[in-house]
């Protein structure tokens, strides 16, 4: 068994912040633009991945600012609302 004294500080710091990375990967994977399509050019996939991360950041900001307990699937409704607003140009 490894004690806390045996761990490197960088490993301990990584493990404390890992929950945010896991949550980002989970939310990005649900409605991913980059993973759902194949692109011949690498920069298109990179651009879609950046859009995915921006979408997840917007969703997380929204969850921190309002109460989402009333919504059954808040992430899905957020993506639907975001899509409608982007299409309508609001």
DSSP file (Angstrom, degrees, kcal/mol; ACC not computed):
  #  RESIDUE AA STRUCTURE BP1 BP2  ACC     N-H-->O    O-->H-N    N-H-->O    O-->H-N    TCO  KAPPA ALPHA  PHI   PSI    X-CA   Y-CA   Z-CA
    1    1 A X              0   0    0      0, 0.0     2,-0.5     0, 0.0     0, 0.0   0.000 360.0 360.0 360.0 137.3    0.0    0.0    0.0
    2    2 A X        -     0   0    0      2,-0.0     2,-0.1     3,-0.0     5,-0.0  -0.778 360.0-147.7 -94.4 128.1    1.3    3.4   -0.9
    3    3 A X    >>  -     0   0    0     -2,-0.5     3,-0.9     1,-0.1     4,-0.6  -0.444  28.1-107.2 -87.9 167.6    1.2    6.1    1.7
    4    4 A X  G >4 S+     0   0    0      1,-0.2     3,-0.6     2,-0.2    -1,-0.1   0.795 118.7  60.9 -64.1 -27.8    0.7    9.8    1.1
    5    5 A X  G 34 S+     0   0    0      1,-0.2    -1,-0.2     3,-0.0    -3,-0.0   0.779  99.7  56.3 -70.3 -25.5    4.3   10.4    1.9
    6    6 A X  G <4 S+     0   0    0     -3,-0.9    -1,-0.2     2,-0.1    -2,-0.2   0.665  88.9  94.3 -80.9 -16.5    5.4    8.2   -1.0
    7    7 A X  S << S-     0   0    0     -4,-0.6     2,-0.2    -3,-0.6    -3,-0.0  -0.477  78.8-119.0 -78.1 144.6    3.5   10.1   -3.6
    8    8 A X     >  -     0   0    0     -2,-0.2     4,-2.1     1,-0.1     5,-0.2  -0.508  23.6-121.2 -72.5 151.8    5.1   12.8   -5.7
    9    9 A X  H  > S+     0   0    0      1,-0.2     4,-2.5     2,-0.2     5,-0.2   0.860 112.3  55.3 -65.8 -34.3    3.4   16.2   -5.2
   10   10 A X  H  > S+     0   0    0      2,-0.2     4,-2.2     1,-0.2    -1,-0.2   0.876 108.2  48.7 -67.2 -35.3    2.6   16.4   -9.0
   11   11 A X  H  > S+     0   0    0      2,-0.2     4,-2.3     1,-0.2    -2,-0.2   0.914 112.3  47.9 -68.9 -42.6    0.8   13.1   -8.8
   12   12 A X  H  X S+     0   0    0     -4,-2.1     4,-1.7     2,-0.2    -2,-0.2   0.904 112.9  48.6 -64.1 -41.1   -1.2   14.2   -5.8
   13   13 A X  H  X S+     0   0    0     -4,-2.5     4,-1.4     2,-0.2    -2,-0.2   0.901 110.8  51.0 -66.1 -40.9   -2.0   17.5   -7.4
   14   14 A X  H  X S+     0   0    0     -4,-2.2     4,-0.6     1,-0.2     3,-0.2   0.918 109.6  50.5 -60.8 -44.3   -3.1   15.8  -10.6
   15   15 A X  H  < S+     0   0    0     -4,-2.3     3,-0.4     1,-0.2     4,-0.3   0.835 106.9  53.7 -66.5 -32.8   -5.4   13.4   -8.7
   16   16 A X  H  < S+     0   0    0     -4,-1.7     3,-0.3     1,-0.2    -1,-0.2   0.835 116.2  38.7 -71.3 -30.1   -7.1   16.2   -6.8
   17   17 A X  H >X S+     0   0    0     -4,-1.4     4,-0.9    -3,-0.2     3,-0.7   0.400  89.4  94.8 -97.9   2.1   -8.0   18.0  -10.1
   18   18 A X  H 3X S+     0   0    0     -4,-0.6     4,-2.5    -3,-0.4     5,-0.2   0.772  70.6  69.8 -67.3 -26.9   -8.8   14.9  -12.1
   19   19 A X  H 3> S+     0   0    0     -4,-0.3     4,-2.3    -3,-0.3    -1,-0.2   0.881  97.5  51.6 -61.1 -37.7  -12.6   15.1  -11.4
   20   20 A X  H <> S+     0   0    0     -3,-0.7     4,-2.1     2,-0.2    -1,-0.2   0.881 110.0  48.6 -66.0 -38.3  -12.9   18.2  -13.5
   21   21 A X  H  X S+     0   0    0     -4,-0.9     4,-2.4     2,-0.2    -2,-0.2   0.917 111.7  49.2 -67.9 -43.4  -11.1   16.6  -16.5
   22   22 A X  H  X S+     0   0    0     -4,-2.5     4,-2.3     1,-0.2    -2,-0.2   0.910 111.3  49.4 -61.6 -42.3  -13.3   13.5  -16.2
   23   23 A X  H  X S+     0   0    0     -4,-2.3     4,-2.6    -5,-0.2     5,-0.2   0.895 110.2  51.1 -65.1 -40.5  -16.5   15.6  -16.1
   24   24 A X  H  X S+     0   0    0     -4,-2.1     4,-2.7     1,-0.2     5,-0.2   0.930 110.7  48.5 -61.6 -45.5  -15.3   17.6  -19.1
   25   25 A X  H  X S+     0   0    0     -4,-2.4     4,-1.8     2,-0.2    -2,-0.2   0.891 112.4  49.0 -62.9 -39.7  -14.7   14.3  -21.0
   26   26 A X  H  X S+     0   0    0     -4,-2.3     4,-1.0     2,-0.2    -2,-0.2   0.944 115.9  41.3 -64.9 -48.4  -18.1   13.0  -20.1
   27   27 A X  H  X S+     0   0    0     -4,-2.6     4,-0.8     1,-0.2     3,-0.3   0.870 114.8  51.2 -70.2 -36.3  -20.0   16.1  -21.1
   28   28 A X  H  < S+     0   0    0     -4,-2.7    -1,-0.2    -5,-0.2    -2,-0.2   0.856 108.1  53.5 -67.8 -34.4  -18.0   16.6  -24.2
   29   29 A X  H >< S+     0   0    0     -4,-1.8     3,-0.6    -5,-0.2    -1,-0.2   0.736  96.2  67.1 -73.9 -22.9  -18.6   13.1  -25.3
   30   30 A X  H 3< S+     0   0    0     -4,-1.0    -1,-0.2    -3,-0.3    -2,-0.2   0.917 122.9   9.4 -67.2 -43.8  -22.4   13.2  -25.0
   31   31 A X  T 3< S+     0   0    0     -4,-0.8    -1,-0.2    -3,-0.2     2,-0.2  -0.287  89.5 166.7-129.9  47.0  -23.0   15.7  -27.9
   32   32 A X    <   -     0   0    0     -3,-0.6     4,-0.5     1,-0.2    17,-0.1  -0.436  26.8-169.7 -75.4 133.4  -19.6   15.9  -29.5
   33   33 A X  S    S+     0   0    0     15,-0.3     4,-0.4    -2,-0.2    -1,-0.2   0.817  90.0  49.6 -81.9 -36.0  -19.1   17.5  -32.8
   34   34 A X  S    S+     0   0    0     14,-0.4     3,-0.4     1,-0.2    15,-0.1   0.872 114.3  42.0 -73.9 -37.9  -15.5   16.3  -33.2
   35   35 A X  S    S+     0   0    0      1,-0.2    -1,-0.2    13,-0.1    -2,-0.1   0.700 107.2  61.8 -84.2 -18.9  -16.1   12.7  -32.3
   36   36 A X  S    S+     0   0    0     -4,-0.5     2,-0.3     2,-0.0    -1,-0.2   0.577 105.9  43.7 -84.2  -9.0  -19.4   12.3  -34.3
   37   37 A X  S    S-     0   0    0     -4,-0.4     2,-0.4    -3,-0.4    -4,-0.0  -0.895  72.1-129.8-133.2 159.9  -17.8   13.0  -37.7
   38   38 A X        -     0   0    0     -2,-0.3     2,-0.4     7,-0.0    -3,-0.1  -0.927  24.2-167.1-109.9 140.1  -14.7   12.1  -39.7
   39   39 A X        -     0   0    0     -2,-0.4     6,-0.0     1,-0.1    -2,-0.0  -0.952  23.5-149.3-126.3 143.5  -12.7   14.9  -41.3
   40   40 A X  S    S+     0   0    0     -2,-0.4     2,-0.5     1,-0.0    -1,-0.1   0.792  88.4  61.9 -78.9 -28.7   -9.9   14.7  -43.9
   41   41 A X  S >> S-     0   0    0      1,-0.1     4,-1.0     2,-0.0     3,-0.8  -0.848  75.6-145.2-102.5 133.5   -8.2   17.7  -42.5
   42   42 A X  H 3> S+     0   0    0     -2,-0.5     4,-2.0     1,-0.2     5,-0.1   0.820  96.2  61.7 -66.2 -31.8   -6.9   17.6  -38.9
   43   43 A X  H 3> S+     0   0    0      1,-0.2     4,-2.2     2,-0.2    -1,-0.2   0.761  97.7  57.9 -71.6 -22.8   -7.6   21.3  -38.2
   44   44 A X  H <> S+     0   0    0     -3,-0.8     4,-2.3     2,-0.2    -1,-0.2   0.922 108.0  46.0 -69.4 -43.1  -11.4   20.7  -38.8
   45   45 A X  H  X S+     0   0    0     -4,-1.0     4,-2.2     2,-0.2    -2,-0.2   0.898 112.5  51.3 -64.7 -39.7  -11.5   18.1  -36.0
   46   46 A X  H  X S+     0   0    0     -4,-2.0     4,-2.1     2,-0.2    -2,-0.2   0.913 109.4  50.6 -62.4 -42.9   -9.4   20.4  -33.8
   47   47 A X  H  X S+     0   0    0     -4,-2.2     4,-2.0     1,-0.2    -2,-0.2   0.907 110.9  48.1 -61.8 -42.4  -11.9   23.3  -34.5
   48   48 A X  H  X S+     0   0    0     -4,-2.3     4,-2.2     1,-0.2   -14,-0.4   0.864 109.6  53.3 -67.1 -35.3  -14.9   21.1  -33.6
   49   49 A X  H  X S+     0   0    0     -4,-2.2     4,-2.2     2,-0.2    -1,-0.2   0.880 107.8  50.9 -66.0 -37.2  -13.1   19.9  -30.4
   50   50 A X  H  X S+     0   0    0     -4,-2.1     4,-2.3     2,-0.2    -2,-0.2   0.897 109.5  50.3 -66.3 -39.6  -12.6   23.5  -29.4
   51   51 A X  H  X S+     0   0    0     -4,-2.0     4,-2.3     2,-0.2    -2,-0.2   0.899 109.1  52.9 -62.9 -40.2  -16.3   24.2  -30.0
   52   52 A X  H  X S+     0   0    0     -4,-2.2     4,-2.3     2,-0.2    -2,-0.2   0.926 110.1  46.5 -60.2 -45.9  -17.1   21.2  -27.9
   53   53 A X  H  X S+     0   0    0     -4,-2.2     4,-2.4     1,-0.2    -1,-0.2   0.890 111.7  51.4 -65.9 -38.9  -15.0   22.5  -25.0
   54   54 A X  H  X S+     0   0    0     -4,-2.3     4,-2.2     2,-0.2    -1,-0.2   0.890 109.6  50.9 -64.1 -38.7  -16.6   25.9  -25.3
   55   55 A X  H  X S+     0   0    0     -4,-2.3     4,-2.2     2,-0.2    -2,-0.2   0.916 111.1  47.3 -64.6 -43.2  -20.1   24.4  -25.2
   56   56 A X  H  X S+     0   0    0     -4,-2.3     4,-2.7     2,-0.2    -2,-0.2   0.898 111.1  51.6 -65.9 -40.1  -19.2   22.4  -22.0
   57   57 A X  H  X S+     0   0    0     -4,-2.4     4,-2.2     2,-0.2    -1,-0.2   0.902 110.3  48.9 -63.3 -40.1  -17.7   25.5  -20.4
   58   58 A X  H  X S+     0   0    0     -4,-2.2     4,-2.0     2,-0.2    -2,-0.2   0.901 111.9  49.5 -65.1 -40.1  -20.9   27.5  -21.2
   59   59 A X  H  X S+     0   0    0     -4,-2.2     4,-2.4     2,-0.2    -2,-0.2   0.921 110.9  48.7 -64.6 -44.0  -23.0   24.7  -19.8
   60   60 A X  H  X S+     0   0    0     -4,-2.7     4,-1.6     1,-0.2    -2,-0.2   0.885 110.4  51.4 -65.4 -37.4  -21.0   24.5  -16.6
   61   61 A X  H  X S+     0   0    0     -4,-2.2     4,-1.0     1,-0.2    -1,-0.2   0.898 110.6  49.6 -63.3 -39.7  -21.2   28.3  -16.2
   62   62 A X  H  X S+     0   0    0     -4,-2.0     4,-1.8     1,-0.2     3,-0.4   0.901 107.7  52.9 -66.4 -41.1  -25.0   28.0  -16.6
   63   63 A X  H  < S+     0   0    0     -4,-2.4     5,-0.2     1,-0.2    -1,-0.2   0.830 109.0  50.5 -66.0 -30.1  -25.3   25.3  -14.0
   64   64 A X  H  < S+     0   0    0     -4,-1.6    -1,-0.2    -5,-0.2    -2,-0.2   0.754 113.5  45.3 -76.0 -23.4  -23.4   27.4  -11.5
   65   65 A X  H  < S+     0   0    0     -4,-1.0     2,-0.3    -3,-0.4    -2,-0.2   0.735 115.7  33.1 -96.1 -23.3  -25.6   30.4  -12.1
   66   66 A X  S  < S-     0   0    0     -4,-1.8     2,-0.6    -5,-0.1    -1,-0.0  -0.849  83.6-100.3-131.2 167.3  -29.1   28.9  -12.0
   67   67 A X        +     0   0    0     -2,-0.3     3,-0.3     1,-0.1    -3,-0.1  -0.778  34.2 175.4 -89.0 118.6  -31.0   26.1  -10.3
   68   68 A X    >   +     0   0    0     -2,-0.6     3,-0.9    -5,-0.2     6,-0.2   0.255  49.7 103.6-107.0  11.2  -31.3   23.1  -12.7
   69   69 A X  T 3  S+     0   0    0      1,-0.2    -1,-0.2     5,-0.0    -2,-0.0   0.756  75.9  60.2 -67.7 -22.6  -33.0   20.6  -10.3
   70   70 A X  T 3  S+     0   0    0     -3,-0.3     2,-0.3     4,-0.0    -1,-0.2   0.773  90.4  81.8 -74.9 -25.4  -36.4   21.1  -12.0
   71   71 A X    <   -     0   0    0     -3,-0.9     3,-0.5     1,-0.1    -3,-0.0  -0.649  67.9-152.5 -86.5 134.4  -35.0   19.9  -15.4
   72   72 A X  S    S+     0   0    0     -2,-0.3     2,-0.3     1,-0.3    -1,-0.1   0.907  93.7  15.8 -73.1 -42.2  -34.9   16.2  -15.9
   73   73 A X  S  > S+     0   0    0      1,-0.1     4,-2.0     2,-0.0    -1,-0.3  -0.718  72.2 173.9-130.6  81.8  -32.0   16.3  -18.4
   74   74 A X  H  > S+     0   0    0     -3,-0.5     4,-2.0    -2,-0.3     5,-0.1   0.818  76.5  54.2 -64.7 -31.8  -30.4   19.7  -18.1
   75   75 A X  H  > S+     0   0    0      2,-0.2     4,-2.3     1,-0.2    -1,-0.2   0.926 109.6  47.0 -69.0 -42.9  -27.5   19.1  -20.5
   76   76 A X  H  > S+     0   0    0      1,-0.2     4,-2.3     2,-0.2    -2,-0.2   0.919 113.6  47.8 -63.9 -44.0  -29.8   17.9  -23.3
   77   77 A X  H  X S+     0   0    0     -4,-2.0     4,-2.4     1,-0.2    -1,-0.2   0.862 110.7  52.7 -67.6 -33.9  -32.1   20.9  -22.9
   78   78 A X  H  X S+     0   0    0     -4,-2.0     4,-2.8    -5,-0.2    -2,-0.2   0.932 110.3  47.0 -64.8 -44.8  -29.1   23.3  -22.8
   79   79 A X  H  X S+     0   0    0     -4,-2.3     4,-2.4     2,-0.2    -2,-0.2   0.897 113.0  49.6 -64.7 -39.6  -27.8   21.9  -26.0
   80   80 A X  H  X S+     0   0    0     -4,-2.3     4,-2.3     2,-0.2    -1,-0.2   0.923 113.4  45.7 -64.3 -43.9  -31.2   22.1  -27.7
   81   81 A X  H  X S+     0   0    0     -4,-2.4     4,-2.3     2,-0.2    -2,-0.2   0.906 113.0  50.2 -65.6 -41.9  -31.7   25.7  -26.5
   82   82 A X  H  X S+     0   0    0     -4,-2.8     4,-2.2     2,-0.2    -2,-0.2   0.907 110.9  49.6 -62.4 -42.4  -28.1   26.6  -27.6
   83   83 A X  H  X S+     0   0    0     -4,-2.4     4,-2.3     2,-0.2    -2,-0.2   0.923 110.7  49.3 -63.2 -45.3  -28.7   25.1  -31.1
   84   84 A X  H  X S+     0   0    0     -4,-2.3     4,-2.4     1,-0.2    -2,-0.2   0.909 112.6  47.7 -61.1 -42.5  -32.0   26.9  -31.5
   85   85 A X  H  X>S+     0   0    0     -4,-2.3     5,-1.5     1,-0.2     4,-1.2   0.866 111.7  49.7 -69.3 -35.6  -30.4   30.3  -30.6
   86   86 A X  H  <5S+     0   0    0     -4,-2.2    -1,-0.2     2,-0.2    -2,-0.2   0.892 113.4  46.4 -68.9 -38.0  -27.5   29.7  -32.9
   87   87 A X  H  <5S+     0   0    0     -4,-2.3    -2,-0.2     1,-0.2    -1,-0.2   0.905 114.2  46.8 -69.4 -41.3  -29.7   28.9  -35.8
   88   88 A X  H  <5S-     0   0    0     -4,-2.4    -1,-0.2    -5,-0.2    -2,-0.2   0.692 109.8-123.3 -76.3 -17.4  -32.1   31.8  -35.2
   89   89 A X  T  <5       0   0    0     -4,-1.2    -3,-0.2    -5,-0.2    -4,-0.1   0.673 360.0 360.0  86.4  18.1  -29.2   34.2  -34.8
   90   90 A X      <       0   0    0     -5,-1.5    -4,-0.2    -6,-0.2    -5,-0.1   0.474 360.0 360.0 -80.3 360.0  -30.1   35.5  -31.3
